[in-house]
Amino acid sequence: MVRGADGRAVLRFRRTHTEPVADVWSAVTDPDRCARWFGRWSGDGRPGGTVELVLTSDVDGGGPPSTVLVRDCEPPHRLVVDIREGDGEPWELSVALTPDGDGTVLVFEQVLPEGFSPTDAGPGWHWYLDRLAAVLAGTPMPDWEATLAATAPHYRG
């Protein structure tokens, strides 16, 4: 966890992938590819646009759609969104992709809403990013319970 310029807590993940930026970008932003590891979305994915997102994992899938506001989108390097579920404070998320040789460095950030701690969101994002890596590499999906057991102590501090 780090602090943003405004002092708010930011949960930050850095992952390195062997796939090129364009492939990682497609896995994050293409509705069909995104559905394989996170959720299916539909709507206006341009900056200022709104999309509906339905999580598709075996753990979270099938719930009501979340409203996603696309705050910034600079293909194929940067995506910033706010995800809102119900009346709660939106989750501010960003993905930044940079080339690393033939591969890609992905930096994912979530500004933690007031009252949230890394324990509340860290294991879930860890798991989803592991799922993205599995889709990119063509390997089996990680197990949620195993990921939670392995990562939760780290996020508790």
Phi and psi in radians as a Rosetta constraint file:
Dihedral C 1 N 2 CA 2 C 2 CIRCULARHARMONIC -2.280 0.35
Dihedral N 2 CA 2 C 2 N 3 CIRCULARHARMONIC 3.044 0.35
Dihedral C 2 N 3 CA 3 C 3 CIRCULARHARMONIC -1.895 0.35
Dihedral N 3 CA 3 C 3 N 4 CIRCULARHARMONIC 2.349 0.35
Dihedral C 3 N 4 CA 4 C 4 CIRCULARHARMONIC -1.311 0.35
Dihedral N 4 CA 4 C 4 N 5 CIRCULARHARMONIC 3.029 0.35
Dihedral C 4 N 5 CA 5 C 5 CIRCULARHARMONIC -1.021 0.35
Dihedral N 5 CA 5 C 5 N 6 CIRCULARHARMONIC -0.489 0.35
Dihedral C 5 N 6 CA 6 C 6 CIRCULARHARMONIC -1.576 0.35
Dihedral N 6 CA 6 C 6 N 7 CIRCULARHARMONIC 0.097 0.35
Dihedral C 6 N 7 CA 7 C 7 CIRCULARHARMONIC 1.537 0.35
Dihedral N 7 CA 7 C 7 N 8 CIRCULARHARMONIC -0.110 0.35
Dihedral C 7 N 8 CA 8 C 8 CIRCULARHARMONIC -1.316 0.35
Dihedral N 8 CA 8 C 8 N 9 CIRCULARHARMONIC 2.637 0.35
Dihedral C 8 N 9 CA 9 C 9 CIRCULARHARMONIC -1.250 0.35
Dihedral N 9 CA 9 C 9 N 10 CIRCULARHARMONIC 2.373 0.35
Dihedral C 9 N 10 CA 10 C 10 CIRCULARHARMONIC -2.218 0.35
Dihedral N 10 CA 10 C 10 N 11 CIRCULARHARMONIC 2.182 0.35
Dihedral C 10 N 11 CA 11 C 11 CIRCULARHARMONIC -1.519 0.35
Dihedral N 11 CA 11 C 11 N 12 CIRCULARHARMONIC 2.151 0.35
Dihedral C 11 N 12 CA 12 C 12 CIRCULARHARMONIC -2.195 0.35
Dihedral N 12 CA 12 C 12 N 13 CIRCULARHARMONIC 2.330 0.35
Dihedral C 12 N 13 CA 13 C 13 CIRCULARHARMONIC -2.120 0.35
Dihedral N 13 CA 13 C 13 N 14 CIRCULARHARMONIC 2.469 0.35
Dihedral C 13 N 14 CA 14 C 14 CIRCULARHARMONIC -2.203 0.35
Dihedral N 14 CA 14 C 14 N 15 CIRCULARHARMONIC 2.121 0.35
Dihedral C 14 N 15 CA 15 C 15 CIRCULARHARMONIC -2.209 0.35
Dihedral N 15 CA 15 C 15 N 16 CIRCULARHARMONIC 2.482 0.35
Dihedral C 15 N 16 CA 16 C 16 CIRCULARHARMONIC -1.919 0.35
Dihedral N 16 CA 16 C 16 N 17 CIRCULARHARMONIC 2.293 0.35
Dihedral C 16 N 17 CA 17 C 17 CIRCULARHARMONIC -2.125 0.35
Dihedral N 17 CA 17 C 17 N 18 CIRCULARHARMONIC 2.580 0.35
Dihedral C 17 N 18 CA 18 C 18 CIRCULARHARMONIC -1.383 0.35
Dihedral N 18 CA 18 C 18 N 19 CIRCULARHARMONIC -0.263 0.35
Dihedral C 18 N 19 CA 19 C 19 CIRCULARHARMONIC -1.369 0.35
Dihedral N 19 CA 19 C 19 N 20 CIRCULARHARMONIC 2.635 0.35
Dihedral C 19 N 20 CA 20 C 20 CIRCULARHARMONIC -1.202 0.35
Dihedral N 20 CA 20 C 20 N 21 CIRCULARHARMONIC 2.827 0.35
Dihedral C 20 N 21 CA 21 C 21 CIRCULARHARMONIC -0.911 0.35
Dihedral N 21 CA 21 C 21 N 22 CIRCULARHARMONIC -0.791 0.35
Dihedral C 21 N 22 CA 22 C 22 CIRCULARHARMONIC -1.042 0.35
Dihedral N 22 CA 22 C 22 N 23 CIRCULARHARMONIC -0.649 0.35
Dihedral C 22 N 23 CA 23 C 23 CIRCULARHARMONIC -1.253 0.35
Dihedral N 23 CA 23 C 23 N 24 CIRCULARHARMONIC -0.733 0.35
Dihedral C 23 N 24 CA 24 C 24 CIRCULARHARMONIC -1.147 0.35
Dihedral N 24 CA 24 C 24 N 25 CIRCULARHARMONIC -0.746 0.35
Dihedral C 24 N 25 CA 25 C 25 CIRCULARHARMONIC -1.004 0.35
Dihedral N 25 CA 25 C 25 N 26 CIRCULARHARMONIC -0.784 0.35
Dihedral C 25 N 26 CA 26 C 26 CIRCULARHARMONIC -1.081 0.35
Dihedral N 26 CA 26 C 26 N 27 CIRCULARHARMONIC -0.704 0.35
Dihedral C 26 N 27 CA 27 C 27 CIRCULARHARMONIC -1.146 0.35
Dihedral N 27 CA 27 C 27 N 28 CIRCULARHARMONIC -0.483 0.35
Dihedral C 27 N 28 CA 28 C 28 CIRCULARHARMONIC -1.491 0.35
Dihedral N 28 CA 28 C 28 N 29 CIRCULARHARMONIC -0.642 0.35
Dihedral C 28 N 29 CA 29 C 29 CIRCULARHARMONIC -1.901 0.35
Dihedral N 29 CA 29 C 29 N 30 CIRCULARHARMONIC -0.356 0.35
Dihedral C 29 N 30 CA 30 C 30 CIRCULARHARMONIC -1.333 0.35
Dihedral N 30 CA 30 C 30 N 31 CIRCULARHARMONIC 2.197 0.35
Dihedral C 30 N 31 CA 31 C 31 CIRCULARHARMONIC -0.958 0.35
Dihedral N 31 CA 31 C 31 N 32 CIRCULARHARMONIC -0.739 0.35
Dihedral C 31 N 32 CA 32 C 32 CIRCULARHARMONIC -1.219 0.35
Dihedral N 32 CA 32 C 32 N 33 CIRCULARHARMONIC -0.715 0.35
Dihedral C 32 N 33 CA 33 C 33 CIRCULARHARMONIC -1.263 0.35
Dihedral N 33 CA 33 C 33 N 34 CIRCULARHARMONIC -0.671 0.35
Dihedral C 33 N 34 CA 34 C 34 CIRCULARHARMONIC -1.094 0.35
Dihedral N 34 CA 34 C 34 N 35 CIRCULARHARMONIC -0.614 0.35
Dihedral C 34 N 35 CA 35 C 35 CIRCULARHARMONIC -1.122 0.35
Dihedral N 35 CA 35 C 35 N 36 CIRCULARHARMONIC -0.418 0.35
Dihedral C 35 N 36 CA 36 C 36 CIRCULARHARMONIC -1.259 0.35
Dihedral N 36 CA 36 C 36 N 37 CIRCULARHARMONIC -0.389 0.35
Dihedral C 36 N 37 CA 37 C 37 CIRCULARHARMONIC -2.230 0.35
Dihedral N 37 CA 37 C 37 N 38 CIRCULARHARMONIC -0.336 0.35
Dihedral C 37 N 38 CA 38 C 38 CIRCULARHARMONIC -2.343 0.35
Dihedral N 38 CA 38 C 38 N 39 CIRCULARHARMONIC -1.249 0.35
Dihedral C 38 N 39 CA 39 C 39 CIRCULARHARMONIC -2.915 0.35
Dihedral N 39 CA 39 C 39 N 40 CIRCULARHARMONIC 2.776 0.35
Dihedral C 39 N 40 CA 40 C 40 CIRCULARHARMONIC -1.649 0.35
Dihedral N 40 CA 40 C 40 N 41 CIRCULARHARMONIC 2.338 0.35
Dihedral C 40 N 41 CA 41 C 41 CIRCULARHARMONIC -2.198 0.35
Dihedral N 41 CA 41 C 41 N 42 CIRCULARHARMONIC 2.732 0.35
Dihedral C 41 N 42 CA 42 C 42 CIRCULARHARMONIC -2.601 0.35
Dihedral N 42 CA 42 C 42 N 43 CIRCULARHARMONIC 2.583 0.35
Dihedral C 42 N 43 CA 43 C 43 CIRCULARHARMONIC 2.339 0.35
Dihedral N 43 CA 43 C 43 N 44 CIRCULARHARMONIC -2.752 0.35
Dihedral C 43 N 44 CA 44 C 44 CIRCULARHARMONIC -1.640 0.35
Dihedral N 44 CA 44 C 44 N 45 CIRCULARHARMONIC 1.768 0.35
Dihedral C 44 N 45 CA 45 C 45 CIRCULARHARMONIC -1.486 0.35
Dihedral N 45 CA 45 C 45 N 46 CIRCULARHARMONIC 0.199 0.35
Dihedral C 45 N 46 CA 46 C 46 CIRCULARHARMONIC -1.458 0.35
Dihedral N 46 CA 46 C 46 N 47 CIRCULARHARMONIC 2.770 0.35
Dihedral C 46 N 47 CA 47 C 47 CIRCULARHARMONIC -0.920 0.35
Dihedral N 47 CA 47 C 47 N 48 CIRCULARHARMONIC 2.295 0.35
Dihedral C 47 N 48 CA 48 C 48 CIRCULARHARMONIC 1.556 0.35
Dihedral N 48 CA 48 C 48 N 49 CIRCULARHARMONIC -0.229 0.35
Dihedral C 48 N 49 CA 49 C 49 CIRCULARHARMONIC -1.415 0.35
Dihedral N 49 CA 49 C 49 N 50 CIRCULARHARMONIC 2.901 0.35
Dihedral C 49 N 50 CA 50 C 50 CIRCULARHARMONIC -2.163 0.35
Dihedral N 50 CA 50 C 50 N 51 CIRCULARHARMONIC 2.403 0.35
Dihedral C 50 N 51 CA 51 C 51 CIRCULARHARMONIC -2.211 0.35
Dihedral N 51 CA 51 C 51 N 52 CIRCULARHARMONIC 2.759 0.35
Dihedral C 51 N 52 CA 52 C 52 CIRCULARHARMONIC -1.805 0.35
Dihedral N 52 CA 52 C 52 N 53 CIRCULARHARMONIC 2.315 0.35
Dihedral C 52 N 53 CA 53 C 53 CIRCULARHARMONIC -2.096 0.35
Dihedral N 53 CA 53 C 53 N 54 CIRCULARHARMONIC 2.247 0.35
Dihedral C 53 N 54 CA 54 C 54 CIRCULARHARMONIC -2.072 0.35
Dihedral N 54 CA 54 C 54 N 55 CIRCULARHARMONIC 2.090 0.35
Dihedral C 54 N 55 CA 55 C 55 CIRCULARHARMONIC -1.118 0.35
Dihedral N 55 CA 55 C 55 N 56 CIRCULARHARMONIC 2.501 0.35
Dihedral C 55 N 56 CA 56 C 56 CIRCULARHARMONIC -2.118 0.35
Dihedral N 56 CA 56 C 56 N 57 CIRCULARHARMONIC 0.089 0.35
Dihedral C 56 N 57 CA 57 C 57 CIRCULARHARMONIC -1.241 0.35
Dihedral N 57 CA 57 C 57 N 58 CIRCULARHARMONIC 2.846 0.35
Dihedral C 57 N 58 CA 58 C 58 CIRCULARHARMONIC -1.209 0.35
Dihedral N 58 CA 58 C 58 N 59 CIRCULARHARMONIC -0.316 0.35
Dihedral C 58 N 59 CA 59 C 59 CIRCULARHARMONIC -1.585 0.35
Dihedral N 59 CA 59 C 59 N 60 CIRCULARHARMONIC -0.867 0.35
Dihedral C 59 N 60 CA 60 C 60 CIRCULARHARMONIC -1.732 0.35
Dihedral N 60 CA 60 C 60 N 61 CIRCULARHARMONIC -0.186 0.35
Dihedral C 60 N 61 CA 61 C 61 CIRCULARHARMONIC -1.142 0.35
Dihedral N 61 CA 61 C 61 N 62 CIRCULARHARMONIC 2.745 0.35
Dihedral C 61 N 62 CA 62 C 62 CIRCULARHARMONIC 1.529 0.35
Dihedral N 62 CA 62 C 62 N 63 CIRCULARHARMONIC -0.007 0.35
Dihedral C 62 N 63 CA 63 C 63 CIRCULARHARMONIC -1.403 0.35
Dihedral N 63 CA 63 C 63 N 64 CIRCULARHARMONIC -3.103 0.35
Dihedral C 63 N 64 CA 64 C 64 CIRCULARHARMONIC -1.184 0.35
Dihedral N 64 CA 64 C 64 N 65 CIRCULARHARMONIC 2.689 0.35
Dihedral C 64 N 65 CA 65 C 65 CIRCULARHARMONIC -1.207 0.35
Dihedral N 65 CA 65 C 65 N 66 CIRCULARHARMONIC 2.619 0.35
Dihedral C 65 N 66 CA 66 C 66 CIRCULARHARMONIC -1.791 0.35
Dihedral N 66 CA 66 C 66 N 67 CIRCULARHARMONIC 2.581 0.35
Dihedral C 66 N 67 CA 67 C 67 CIRCULARHARMONIC -1.588 0.35
Dihedral N 67 CA 67 C 67 N 68 CIRCULARHARMONIC 2.260 0.35
Dihedral C 67 N 68 CA 68 C 68 CIRCULARHARMONIC -2.098 0.35
Dihedral N 68 CA 68 C 68 N 69 CIRCULARHARMONIC 2.139 0.35
Dihedral C 68 N 69 CA 69 C 69 CIRCULARHARMONIC -1.686 0.35
Dihedral N 69 CA 69 C 69 N 70 CIRCULARHARMONIC 2.160 0.35
Dihedral C 69 N 70 CA 70 C 70 CIRCULARHARMONIC -1.468 0.35
Dihedral N 70 CA 70 C 70 N 71 CIRCULARHARMONIC 1.888 0.35
Dihedral C 70 N 71 CA 71 C 71 CIRCULARHARMONIC -1.463 0.35
Dihedral N 71 CA 71 C 71 N 72 CIRCULARHARMONIC -0.651 0.35
Dihedral C 71 N 72 CA 72 C 72 CIRCULARHARMONIC -2.684 0.35
Dihedral N 72 CA 72 C 72 N 73 CIRCULARHARMONIC 2.481 0.35
Dihedral C 72 N 73 CA 73 C 73 CIRCULARHARMONIC -2.605 0.35
Dihedral N 73 CA 73 C 73 N 74 CIRCULARHARMONIC 2.006 0.35
Dihedral C 73 N 74 CA 74 C 74 CIRCULARHARMONIC -2.190 0.35
Dihedral N 74 CA 74 C 74 N 75 CIRCULARHARMONIC 1.423 0.35
Dihedral C 74 N 75 CA 75 C 75 CIRCULARHARMONIC -1.031 0.35
Dihedral N 75 CA 75 C 75 N 76 CIRCULARHARMONIC 2.466 0.35
Dihedral C 75 N 76 CA 76 C 76 CIRCULARHARMONIC -1.783 0.35
Dihedral N 76 CA 76 C 76 N 77 CIRCULARHARMONIC 0.686 0.35
Dihedral C 76 N 77 CA 77 C 77 CIRCULARHARMONIC -2.074 0.35
Dihedral N 77 CA 77 C 77 N 78 CIRCULARHARMONIC -0.441 0.35
Dihedral C 77 N 78 CA 78 C 78 CIRCULARHARMONIC -2.588 0.35
Dihedral N 78 CA 78 C 78 N 79 CIRCULARHARMONIC 2.367 0.35
Dihedral C 78 N 79 CA 79 C 79 CIRCULARHARMONIC -2.433 0.35
Dihedral N 79 CA 79 C 79 N 80 CIRCULARHARMONIC 2.255 0.35
Dihedral C 79 N 80 CA 80 C 80 CIRCULARHARMONIC -2.252 0.35
Dihedral N 80 CA 80 C 80 N 81 CIRCULARHARMONIC 2.207 0.35
Dihedral C 80 N 81 CA 81 C 81 CIRCULARHARMONIC -2.390 0.35
Dihedral N 81 CA 81 C 81 N 82 CIRCULARHARMONIC 2.782 0.35
Dihedral C 81 N 82 CA 82 C 82 CIRCULARHARMONIC -2.013 0.35
Dihedral N 82 CA 82 C 82 N 83 CIRCULARHARMONIC 2.205 0.35
Dihedral C 82 N 83 CA 83 C 83 CIRCULARHARMONIC -1.867 0.35
Dihedral N 83 CA 83 C 83 N 84 CIRCULARHARMONIC 2.221 0.35
Dihedral C 83 N 84 CA 84 C 84 CIRCULARHARMONIC -2.099 0.35
Dihedral N 84 CA 84 C 84 N 85 CIRCULARHARMONIC 2.265 0.35
Dihedral C 84 N 85 CA 85 C 85 CIRCULARHARMONIC -2.082 0.35
Dihedral N 85 CA 85 C 85 N 86 CIRCULARHARMONIC 2.048 0.35
Dihedral C 85 N 86 CA 86 C 86 CIRCULARHARMONIC 1.122 0.35
Dihedral N 86 CA 86 C 86 N 87 CIRCULARHARMONIC -2.454 0.35
Dihedral C 86 N 87 CA 87 C 87 CIRCULARHARMONIC -1.665 0.35
Dihedral N 87 CA 87 C 87 N 88 CIRCULARHARMONIC 0.059 0.35
Dihedral C 87 N 88 CA 88 C 88 CIRCULARHARMONIC -1.257 0.35
Dihedral N 88 CA 88 C 88 N 89 CIRCULARHARMONIC 2.972 0.35
Dihedral C 88 N 89 CA 89 C 89 CIRCULARHARMONIC -1.125 0.35
Dihedral N 89 CA 89 C 89 N 90 CIRCULARHARMONIC 2.397 0.35
Dihedral C 89 N 90 CA 90 C 90 CIRCULARHARMONIC -1.162 0.35
Dihedral N 90 CA 90 C 90 N 91 CIRCULARHARMONIC 2.642 0.35
Dihedral C 90 N 91 CA 91 C 91 CIRCULARHARMONIC -1.583 0.35
Dihedral N 91 CA 91 C 91 N 92 CIRCULARHARMONIC 2.087 0.35
Dihedral C 91 N 92 CA 92 C 92 CIRCULARHARMONIC -1.563 0.35
Dihedral N 92 CA 92 C 92 N 93 CIRCULARHARMONIC 2.033 0.35
Dihedral C 92 N 93 CA 93 C 93 CIRCULARHARMONIC -2.153 0.35
Dihedral N 93 CA 93 C 93 N 94 CIRCULARHARMONIC 2.562 0.35
Dihedral C 93 N 94 CA 94 C 94 CIRCULARHARMONIC -2.488 0.35
Dihedral N 94 CA 94 C 94 N 95 CIRCULARHARMONIC 2.597 0.35
Dihedral C 94 N 95 CA 95 C 95 CIRCULARHARMONIC -2.234 0.35
Dihedral N 95 CA 95 C 95 N 96 CIRCULARHARMONIC 2.245 0.35
Dihedral C 95 N 96 CA 96 C 96 CIRCULARHARMONIC -2.156 0.35
Dihedral N 96 CA 96 C 96 N 97 CIRCULARHARMONIC 2.308 0.35
Dihedral C 96 N 97 CA 97 C 97 CIRCULARHARMONIC -2.078 0.35
Dihedral N 97 CA 97 C 97 N 98 CIRCULARHARMONIC 2.282 0.35
Dihedral C 97 N 98 CA 98 C 98 CIRCULARHARMONIC -2.297 0.35
Dihedral N 98 CA 98 C 98 N 99 CIRCULARHARMONIC 2.530 0.35
Dihedral C 98 N 99 CA 99 C 99 CIRCULARHARMONIC -1.135 0.35
Dihedral N 99 CA 99 C 99 N 100 CIRCULARHARMONIC 2.564 0.35
Dihedral C 99 N 100 CA 100 C 100 CIRCULARHARMONIC -2.469 0.35
Dihedral N 100 CA 100 C 100 N 101 CIRCULARHARMONIC 1.520 0.35
Dihedral C 100 N 101 CA 101 C 101 CIRCULARHARMONIC 1.116 0.35
Dihedral N 101 CA 101 C 101 N 102 CIRCULARHARMONIC -2.201 0.35
Dihedral C 101 N 102 CA 102 C 102 CIRCULARHARMONIC -1.498 0.35
Dihedral N 102 CA 102 C 102 N 103 CIRCULARHARMONIC -0.107 0.35
Dihedral C 102 N 103 CA 103 C 103 CIRCULARHARMONIC -1.844 0.35
Dihedral N 103 CA 103 C 103 N 104 CIRCULARHARMONIC -2.758 0.35
Dihedral C 103 N 104 CA 104 C 104 CIRCULARHARMONIC -2.494 0.35
Dihedral N 104 CA 104 C 104 N 105 CIRCULARHARMONIC 2.433 0.35
Dihedral C 104 N 105 CA 105 C 105 CIRCULARHARMONIC -1.775 0.35
Dihedral N 105 CA 105 C 105 N 106 CIRCULARHARMONIC 2.177 0.35
Dihedral C 105 N 106 CA 106 C 106 CIRCULARHARMONIC -1.871 0.35
Dihedral N 106 CA 106 C 106 N 107 CIRCULARHARMONIC 2.231 0.35
Dihedral C 106 N 107 CA 107 C 107 CIRCULARHARMONIC -2.041 0.35
Dihedral N 107 CA 107 C 107 N 108 CIRCULARHARMONIC 2.072 0.35
Dihedral C 107 N 108 CA 108 C 108 CIRCULARHARMONIC -1.926 0.35
Dihedral N 108 CA 108 C 108 N 109 CIRCULARHARMONIC 2.328 0.35
Dihedral C 108 N 109 CA 109 C 109 CIRCULARHARMONIC -2.310 0.35
Dihedral N 109 CA 109 C 109 N 110 CIRCULARHARMONIC 2.517 0.35
Dihedral C 109 N 110 CA 110 C 110 CIRCULARHARMONIC -2.233 0.35
Dihedral N 110 CA 110 C 110 N 111 CIRCULARHARMONIC 2.160 0.35
Dihedral C 110 N 111 CA 111 C 111 CIRCULARHARMONIC -1.308 0.35
Dihedral N 111 CA 111 C 111 N 112 CIRCULARHARMONIC 2.106 0.35
Dihedral C 111 N 112 CA 112 C 112 CIRCULARHARMONIC -1.308 0.35
Dihedral N 112 CA 112 C 112 N 113 CIRCULARHARMONIC 2.228 0.35
Dihedral C 112 N 113 CA 113 C 113 CIRCULARHARMONIC -1.081 0.35
Dihedral N 113 CA 113 C 113 N 114 CIRCULARHARMONIC 2.739 0.35
Dihedral C 113 N 114 CA 114 C 114 CIRCULARHARMONIC -0.903 0.35
Dihedral N 114 CA 114 C 114 N 115 CIRCULARHARMONIC 2.283 0.35
Dihedral C 114 N 115 CA 115 C 115 CIRCULARHARMONIC 1.534 0.35
Dihedral N 115 CA 115 C 115 N 116 CIRCULARHARMONIC -0.102 0.35
Dihedral C 115 N 116 CA 116 C 116 CIRCULARHARMONIC -1.627 0.35
Dihedral N 116 CA 116 C 116 N 117 CIRCULARHARMONIC 2.611 0.35
Dihedral C 116 N 117 CA 117 C 117 CIRCULARHARMONIC -2.144 0.35
Dihedral N 117 CA 117 C 117 N 118 CIRCULARHARMONIC 2.922 0.35
Dihedral C 117 N 118 CA 118 C 118 CIRCULARHARMONIC -0.975 0.35
Dihedral N 118 CA 118 C 118 N 119 CIRCULARHARMONIC -0.528 0.35
Dihedral C 118 N 119 CA 119 C 119 CIRCULARHARMONIC -1.085 0.35
Dihedral N 119 CA 119 C 119 N 120 CIRCULARHARMONIC -0.562 0.35
Dihedral C 119 N 120 CA 120 C 120 CIRCULARHARMONIC -1.224 0.35
Dihedral N 120 CA 120 C 120 N 121 CIRCULARHARMONIC -0.595 0.35
Dihedral C 120 N 121 CA 121 C 121 CIRCULARHARMONIC -2.115 0.35
Dihedral N 121 CA 121 C 121 N 122 CIRCULARHARMONIC -0.435 0.35
Dihedral C 121 N 122 CA 122 C 122 CIRCULARHARMONIC -0.971 0.35
Dihedral N 122 CA 122 C 122 N 123 CIRCULARHARMONIC -0.934 0.35
Dihedral C 122 N 123 CA 123 C 123 CIRCULARHARMONIC -1.050 0.35
Dihedral N 123 CA 123 C 123 N 124 CIRCULARHARMONIC -0.649 0.35
Dihedral C 123 N 124 CA 124 C 124 CIRCULARHARMONIC -1.136 0.35
Dihedral N 124 CA 124 C 124 N 125 CIRCULARHARMONIC -0.822 0.35
Dihedral C 124 N 125 CA 125 C 125 CIRCULARHARMONIC -1.163 0.35
Dihedral N 125 CA 125 C 125 N 126 CIRCULARHARMONIC -0.644 0.35
Dihedral C 125 N 126 CA 126 C 126 CIRCULARHARMONIC -0.977 0.35
Dihedral N 126 CA 126 C 126 N 127 CIRCULARHARMONIC -0.824 0.35
Dihedral C 126 N 127 CA 127 C 127 CIRCULARHARMONIC -1.122 0.35
Dihedral N 127 CA 127 C 127 N 128 CIRCULARHARMONIC -0.801 0.35
Dihedral C 127 N 128 CA 128 C 128 CIRCULARHARMONIC -1.091 0.35
Dihedral N 128 CA 128 C 128 N 129 CIRCULARHARMONIC -0.696 0.35
Dihedral C 128 N 129 CA 129 C 129 CIRCULARHARMONIC -1.204 0.35
Dihedral N 129 CA 129 C 129 N 130 CIRCULARHARMONIC -0.563 0.35
Dihedral C 129 N 130 CA 130 C 130 CIRCULARHARMONIC -1.133 0.35
Dihedral N 130 CA 130 C 130 N 131 CIRCULARHARMONIC -0.645 0.35
Dihedral C 130 N 131 CA 131 C 131 CIRCULARHARMONIC -1.147 0.35
Dihedral N 131 CA 131 C 131 N 132 CIRCULARHARMONIC -0.721 0.35
Dihedral C 131 N 132 CA 132 C 132 CIRCULARHARMONIC -1.027 0.35
Dihedral N 132 CA 132 C 132 N 133 CIRCULARHARMONIC -0.820 0.35
Dihedral C 132 N 133 CA 133 C 133 CIRCULARHARMONIC -1.041 0.35
Dihedral N 133 CA 133 C 133 N 134 CIRCULARHARMONIC -0.681 0.35
Dihedral C 133 N 134 CA 134 C 134 CIRCULARHARMONIC -1.140 0.35
Dihedral N 134 CA 134 C 134 N 135 CIRCULARHARMONIC -0.727 0.35
Dihedral C 134 N 135 CA 135 C 135 CIRCULARHARMONIC -1.098 0.35
Dihedral N 135 CA 135 C 135 N 136 CIRCULARHARMONIC -0.793 0.35
Dihedral C 135 N 136 CA 136 C 136 CIRCULARHARMONIC -1.100 0.35
Dihedral N 136 CA 136 C 136 N 137 CIRCULARHARMONIC -0.719 0.35
Dihedral C 136 N 137 CA 137 C 137 CIRCULARHARMONIC -1.540 0.35
Dihedral N 137 CA 137 C 137 N 138 CIRCULARHARMONIC -0.184 0.35
Dihedral C 137 N 138 CA 138 C 138 CIRCULARHARMONIC 1.248 0.35
Dihedral N 138 CA 138 C 138 N 139 CIRCULARHARMONIC 0.576 0.35
Dihedral C 138 N 139 CA 139 C 139 CIRCULARHARMONIC -1.898 0.35
Dihedral N 139 CA 139 C 139 N 140 CIRCULARHARMONIC 2.921 0.35
Dihedral C 139 N 140 CA 140 C 140 CIRCULARHARMONIC -1.076 0.35
Dihedral N 140 CA 140 C 140 N 141 CIRCULARHARMONIC 2.620 0.35
Dihedral C 140 N 141 CA 141 C 141 CIRCULARHARMONIC -1.189 0.35
Dihedral N 141 CA 141 C 141 N 142 CIRCULARHARMONIC 2.500 0.35
Dihedral C 141 N 142 CA 142 C 142 CIRCULARHARMONIC -1.239 0.35
Dihedral N 142 CA 142 C 142 N 143 CIRCULARHARMONIC 2.655 0.35
Dihedral C 142 N 143 CA 143 C 143 CIRCULARHARMONIC -1.464 0.35
Dihedral N 143 CA 143 C 143 N 144 CIRCULARHARMONIC 2.321 0.35
Dihedral C 143 N 144 CA 144 C 144 CIRCULARHARMONIC -1.088 0.35
Dihedral N 144 CA 144 C 144 N 145 CIRCULARHARMONIC -0.864 0.35
Dihedral C 144 N 145 CA 145 C 145 CIRCULARHARMONIC -1.084 0.35
Dihedral N 145 CA 145 C 145 N 146 CIRCULARHARMONIC -0.709 0.35
Dihedral C 145 N 146 CA 146 C 146 CIRCULARHARMONIC -1.155 0.35
Dihedral N 146 CA 146 C 146 N 147 CIRCULARHARMONIC -0.720 0.35
Dihedral C 146 N 147 CA 147 C 147 CIRCULARHARMONIC -1.123 0.35
Dihedral N 147 CA 147 C 147 N 148 CIRCULARHARMONIC -0.777 0.35
Dihedral C 147 N 148 CA 148 C 148 CIRCULARHARMONIC -1.044 0.35
Dihedral N 148 CA 148 C 148 N 149 CIRCULARHARMONIC -0.819 0.35
Dihedral C 148 N 149 CA 149 C 149 CIRCULARHARMONIC -1.092 0.35
Dihedral N 149 CA 149 C 149 N 150 CIRCULARHARMONIC -0.665 0.35
Dihedral C 149 N 150 CA 150 C 150 CIRCULARHARMONIC -1.356 0.35
Dihedral N 150 CA 150 C 150 N 151 CIRCULARHARMONIC -0.541 0.35
Dihedral C 150 N 151 CA 151 C 151 CIRCULARHARMONIC -1.804 0.35
Dihedral N 151 CA 151 C 151 N 152 CIRCULARHARMONIC -0.483 0.35
Dihedral C 151 N 152 CA 152 C 152 CIRCULARHARMONIC -0.945 0.35
Dihedral N 152 CA 152 C 152 N 153 CIRCULARHARMONIC -0.735 0.35
Dihedral C 152 N 153 CA 153 C 153 CIRCULARHARMONIC -1.045 0.35
Dihedral N 153 CA 153 C 153 N 154 CIRCULARHARMONIC -0.617 0.35
Dihedral C 153 N 154 CA 154 C 154 CIRCULARHARMONIC -1.088 0.35
Dihedral N 154 CA 154 C 154 N 155 CIRCULARHARMONIC -0.716 0.35
Dihedral C 154 N 155 CA 155 C 155 CIRCULARHARMONIC -1.379 0.35
Dihedral N 155 CA 155 C 155 N 156 CIRCULARHARMONIC -0.293 0.35
Dihedral C 155 N 156 CA 156 C 156 CIRCULARHARMONIC -1.338 0.35
Dihedral N 156 CA 156 C 156 N 157 CIRCULARHARMONIC -0.224 0.35
